[in-house]
Amino acid sequence: MEKIPDMEIINLINKYNVQGPYYTSYPTGKVWSDDFRAADYKEALKDILNENKKIPLSLYIHFPFCVRLCNFCFCYTKITKNFNKIDAFLQTLYREIHLLKDFFTQNDYVPNIREIHLGGGSPSYMNKYEFKQLIAEISLLVDPHKLDEFTIEIDAITVNQDKLKLYHDSGINRISFGIQDFDPNVQDVIGRIQSPQLLEKLLIPEIRESFKGVNFDLMYGLPLQTRASFSETLDTTLTLSPDRVAIYNYFHMPELYKHQAKISKSDLPDTIEKTMTFIDASNKLTSNNYEAIGIDHFAKLTDDLAIAKRNKTLRRHFMGYTAGRAPNLIGIGPSTLCGFTRYYAQNVYSLEEYASALSKNDFPILHGYKLTDDDIIRRDVINSLLCYFRVDFKDIESRYKITFNEYFEEELKLLDDLIKDGILIYSKNFIDMTPAGHFFVRNVCTLFDKYFKTDTSSQYVPALQRSSTSSYKIQSCGGE
C-alpha cells in the first residue's frame, strides 16, 4: 500500500472519527430479536438442510476459562483454578454437542463440517486429558483429521512443546497466539506477560512444520503504547514470522468491564496516536511481504486468506475473516454466535442459564434474527467493501436482480463528501476505496446500513454480556 502523508490522514481522522460497527454481521446484534429462541433456532438449522445437503459448515466452540485475567479483555471469560468447575462445564458443553448431533440424526442429515475454531477464554488451559475428551466428543460430528482447517487459540504460558504436539496429533493444523504487545511495560499494565523468548522456545522448526499456519493476535490503543513502541512489537513479530497477523482495536469501557478500571485512562493514547499506530503497523507489514486482508488482518502470500483474496472467496464473519470454504458458522458453548444461510443466533452467556437450558435438552439461545431480502443485499455490499474495498454494481445486480443506482439512490447521494475528501471513487459501475480510504471503509459501510443511527452514543459494544432474564447485564470476569 502506498504511503499516505501523516497530515492528510490526521485531517481525515479528525473529520471522520465516528464510532461504528465492525460488521462481523449485518445486521449487527443490536437489532436481533429477544423473541428468537430455541424453537426458532431449530427452524433455522432446518434451513441448512433445505439449502444443500452438502453445504460446508464451520464450528466455533467456546471454552470460557482462563488461567489469568487480562485487564484489556472484553471476551466472555471466567478465571478459575477449580478444575471441578471446568470439568462440570465440559460435561455441559458435551450435552450441546450431543443435542446438535441428535438434531442432525433425527433429520437424516450428515453435516459437512469443514472447519473448527476452538476459542475462549483460553482453550489451551485445558489439560491433556480434558483436551483429548473434547476431541473425542467433536469426533461424534466430524473426523478432526479430515477438516480443511482446525484452529485453537493459545495463551503461550499454558502450553509447552509436548502439548503443541498433542494438538497436531489430534488434527489441529493452525495455532493462534494471543500476543497483544511485546513491550514489557504494556504487558505489565494489561496483565499479560509473555516474552518473545517464550514464543521462540515454543515455535521451533519441528513445531512449525507440524502446522499449516501460525497466527498472532496483536492489539493497538493499549495503555503506555506508542507508535514507536508498537513498531518494535512489529519488528519482533516479523522476526517470529507468523503466517497471519490480526491487529485489533482496544475498547476501554470500564463501566461495562469492571477489570478494565485497572487501566488508567490517562495512560491510553489519544485518537490520533492510536489510529496512526495502526496505520504504521499496516505499512510495516505490507512492506514486509504480508498481504493486507480487509480492515485488520494481514497474511503471508502463501496463506489461505491471501489466496482467498486473490480468488475472490474472502468473507467477513464472526471469526473476522474466512477463506470462504465454509462461511456458514454454528456456535457451541456459552456466548457463541451463529451465522448461517439467512439466520443469526447467539447462546446465553451465564453458565447457569447455559446449563439449565441443556439440562432440559433445549438449545441455549439468547436471541437471534432472520434476515430479510433487503438485509441480504446490504450484507453483500458491506462484505464487498470490507473484503475488497470495492463494490461492483453489476455483480450485485446480477445476483439480486436489482438496478444498483436505483435501489441505493438515497445512499449514493451521501457519498459527495467522501469523494471530495479522497476517501473513495464513485464511477458508473463501481465504488472503489482509495488507499487512504481503506482506513475509513467502515464509515462508508454505515451509509448502507439502514439500522445505523449516527446519534447513537455507542454503536459498537464488543461482547456485551446479557442474561435471558434481564436487560443488558455484565457478567464478572473475576476469579472464582
N, C-alpha and C positions, 0 to 999 in steps of 0.2 A: 504494500500500500504506500502511495506517495506521502511524503512528509508534509503535514499541514502546518503553516505558521502558527505559533502559540497564540498570538493576539487574535487571529481570525477565529480560532477555536474558543478562546476565552469570551469573545464577544457573543458567540452563538450560545455558549453555556449560560451566560447572564440572561439572554433573551428567552431561551427555551428550557429553563430549569423548572419544569413542571413534573410533579410526581405522577407516575402512571404504571400500569400493569406490565409485567414481563411476558404475558401471553403464552404461558405454557399450556393454557387452554383458552378457547374462545367459545362462548362467553366465559368470563372469569367466575370464580366461585361465589362472588358476591351476589350473583343473580340466580344461583341454583336454588332449588325449592326444598324447603324443610319437609314438605309433604311427600317427597320422593323417598320411599323406604324399601324394605326388603322385597315386598311383592313386586314393586316396580323394577327393582334390580334383576329379579328373576326374568321378568319380561324382556328386559334389556339384554340379558345373556342369551335369551332365545333368538334375539335379533342376529347374534353371531351365527347361530345355527342356520338361520334362514338366508343369511348373506352368502355364505360359501362354506361348505363343509370343511374345506382345507384352508380357510382363512388363517394366515400366520398370526400368532399371538405372542405377546410378551407378558411376563410376570414380574411384578415388583413385590418383594417380601420384606416386611419391616420388622426389624429386631430393635426395640426401643432402648435397650440398656447400654450404658457406657461405664467405663471404669473411672472417668473423671468428668467434672462439669466444666465445659469451656465457656468462658464469660461472653463470648460473641454469639453463642449458638441460638438459633431460632427454630431448630427442629424439635419434633416431639421426642423427648428423651427422658429416661429415668436413670438416676445414679444409684447403684446398689452394689454391695458386696455379699448380699444374701443370695446364695446360689439356689436355695429352695424357691425363692420368688422367681428366679429365672427359669427354673425347671417347670414351675406351675404355669408360667406364661407360655413356654414352648408347648406344653400339653394342650393349652387352649388354641395356640396357633395351628397345631395339627388338626384340631377339630374343624377349623375353617378350611384347611386343605382337603379333609375328608368330605366336608359339605360340598365343596366345589366339584370334587371327583364324583360324588354321588349324583349331583345335578347333571353332570355330563352323561353319566352312565344311564340315568333314567330317561334321558332324551336321546339315547342311542348315538352319542357323539363322542368321537375321539379327538381331543383338542390338538391342534397343530402348533404346539408351543415351540418357538424358535429361539427365544432369548429370555434370560432370567437375570434380574439385578437384586442382590441382597444388600439392603441399605439399613440405615438407622439414624440415631444410635450408632453403635459400633458392633456390627455382626462379628467382627474379628475378636470380640471379647468372649465369645463362646469358647468353651474348652473343646478339646478334640472329640470327646465323647458326645457332647451336645451337638457339635457340628456334624458328626457322622450320622447321628439320629435324624437331624434335619434333612440331610441328603437322602436318607432312606425314605422319608416322607415325601420329599419332592419327586422321588422316583415313581411314586404312585401315579403321577401326572405325566412324566416325561423322563426319558433316559438322559441324565445330565451330560453324558459324554457325546450325545448327538446334537447338542444345541449349537447354533451358529455363534452365540455369544453368551457367556455366563460370567457375571461380574460380581465381585464382593468389595464393599467399602472397608477400608482398613485404617485403624489407628495404629501407627507404627510401634507404639510402646506395648501393644498387646500381642505381637507376633514375633516369631523367630524363623529361621530358615526351614526348620522341620515343619512348622505349621504351614508355611507357604508351599512346601512340597505336598503336604496333605491336600491343600486346596487344588493343586494341579491334578493330583491323583483322583480327586473327586469330580473332575470335569470342569472346574473353573479355568477359564482361559484369559481373563482380564482382571487385573487387580488395581484398585483405585485408592490412593492415599490422600487423606485429608491433611494437607500441609498448612495452608493459610498464609504463613510467612516464616522465613528462616531467620529473621532478625531476632537476636536473643531478648532485646528489650520489649519488642512487640509480643513475642511468645510469652514472656513473663506476665505481662498485663492481661493477656487474653486467656491465660491459664492452659496453654497447650505447648509444653516444652518437648521438642524433638530436634535433635541436631542433624545436620547434613551427614555426619559420620554414621549415625544410626541407619539412615537410608542407604548409604554406601555399603554398609555391612550386610544389609538385607538383600540388596539388588546386585548380587554378584552375577557374573555371566551365566552360571548354571541356572540360577533362578530366572533370570530374564529370558533365557531360551525356553523356559517351561511355559511361558505365557505369550499369547499373541499381542498383548498390549498392556502397558503400564500407564495409569492416569495419575495426574496430580491435580488436586483442587487448591487453588490459591484464593485469597480474598483481598480486596482493596477497600480503603476507607477505614482501616483499623486504627486504634489508638497508637500514638507515637510513630505511626508510619509516615514516611515522606517519599517524595518522588525518588530521592537519592537512595534511601534505604531499600525501597521496593525494587529499584533497579539492581541492587546487589542480590536480592532474593531471586530475581530473574536470572542473574548470572549463575547462581548456584543451581537453579532449575535446569538451565541449559547444560551445565556440566553433568547433572544426573540424567538428563536426556530422556524424559518420559515421552511416550508416544502421543499422549493428549494432555493438554493443559486447559482447565476451566478456571476463569477468574471471575469470582462472584462479588457482588456489591454487599458491603456490610450495612445492615439496617440497625440503627440504635433506637430501641424502643423499650426503655426500662419500665415504662408504665405497663407494658404487656409482658415482658420477660424480666422478672424481678432480678435475676442474677446479672443482667446487663448493667445494673446500678453500680457494680464493682468497677465499671469503666467510667472514668470522668469525661464528661462532655468536652471539657477544655483540652483534653488530650487528642480529640478527634480532628482530622484535617478538615478544612473548610471545603465547600463545594468545588471551587476551582482546583485546589490542590488534589482533591480526591479524584476528580474527573481526569485531570492531566496525568495522574499516576496510572490510571487505566490506559490512557492513550499512549503514554510512554511504553507501557508493557506490551501493548498491541504492536507498536512499531518495532520493538526489540525482537519479539517472537517472529513476526513476519519477515524480519531481516535475517533471521537465522533458520530459514527453511521450514518454518511452520506455516501452514495454511490457516487463515482466519476462517472460522466456521461460525457464521451467524454473529450474534451480538456479544458472546462471551466465551467461546470455545476456540481452541487452536489445536491443530493436528499435523503430525508429520505427513508428508505427501503419500506415504505408503499406508497410512491408517485408514480404516474403513470410513470414517467421517469425511476425510478428504476425497476419497474415491466416490463416495455418495454425492458429494457436492458436484464433482465433475460429471457424474452420471445423472444428475437432476433427480435423485431419490431422497435427498435430505429432508427430514421432517422435524418440526418443533413439537415437543410434548412434555409431559410431566417430568421426565428424566433429563430434560434440557434439549439435547439434540440426539436424533437417532438416524442410523444409516438408511432407514426406511424399509428394512426387511420385514419388520413386524410392528407397525405403528399402533396396532390395537392392543391396549395395555389393561391387564387385570391386576388389581392390587390385593394383597393378602397381608393382614396384620392391622393393628390399630393405627388410625390416621391415614391409611393408604388411600391413594387416588386411583381411579379407573377412568380410562378414556377409550371407548371402542365404538365403532360404527357411528351412530348419531347420539351416543349417550355419554354422560359423565356421572360419576358417583364417588362418594368418599365414605370410608368407615369412621366409626366413632373413635374419639381419642382416648377416653377414660378406659383403663384396663378393666375396671369393674364392669362398666357397661359392655365392653367388648366380650368379656367372659359370660356375662348374663345372657346376651343375645345368643351366643353359640351354645350355651347350655340348653337353650330351647330349640336348637337346630335351626336357627334363623341367621341369615346373613346380617352382620352388624352395621347396617347402613345408617349414616347420619343424615345425608342429603344427596341430591343428585339433580340431573337435568336432562331433558330430551331436546336436542337441537331442532330448530325449525329449518326449513329450506333456506331461508334468508341467513340464518346463523351459519350454515354450512358454506354458503358462498363467501360470506365475510371472513370466516375462519380460513378459507383457502387464500384469500387476498392477503390477510395478515401473515399467514405461513410463508407466502412467497416473499414478502418484504423481509421477514426475519431470517429466512434461509438464504435468499439470493439477492436481497436489496433491489428487487425489481418486481414489477407486476406486468405481465404480458396480457393485455386486454383480450387478444384473440384467443389465447389459451383458456381464459376464464369464460369467454363467450361460448366456445365450442363445448365446454364441459357442462355448462348450466343453461344454455340456450337463452342468453340474455344479450342485450346490447350494453356494453360496459358504460359508455358515456351517458346513456340514458338512465341506467339503473343507479349509478352513483353520481348523478348530476349535482346534487347538493354537496356531496363530499369533495368533488373535484373543484368546486368553487372556493374551497378553503385552502387551496394549495398556493395561492398567489405569494404570500409572504415567504413561504418555504422555497419557492422558486427564486424570488428576488434575493434571498439570503444565501443562495448557492447550496442548499441542502438537497434539492432534487431537481431532476429534469423531467418535464412533462411533455410528451410528444403525442402524436395521433394514436399510437397503439401501445405506449409503454409509460410507466413511471419508473425512473431509474434514480437510485440514491447516488449522490456524488461521493467521492472519498471522504470529505468532511461530514457528509450526511449520514454515513454509516453509524456515527456515534449518536445520531438523533432519530434513528429509524422508528423507535417506539413512539415518538411524537407523531409521526405520520400514521402509525398503526391506530392511534386513538381516534383519528379522523374517520376511520372505517368501522369503529366500534360504536354501535348505536346506543350502548348502555353507558358509555363513558360520560362522566359529568366533571367538567373542569373545576366546578366549585366544591367538589367533594374534598374534605380535608385529608383523607388518606385512601387513595385508590388502590394502593398495593400494601397489604399486610401479610408478610410471609408466615405460613403455617399457623395462622390464628387458631387457637385451640378451643374447642367447644365441647359441650356435652349435649346429648339429645334432649335433656330435660331442662335446659336453661338457655338464656341468651349467651352471647359471646363470653366465654369463661376461660381464664388462664389456668392451665394445669401447672403445678410446680415441677420444675426440673431439678429440684434439690435432692440431697441424699436421703436414703431410706435406712 
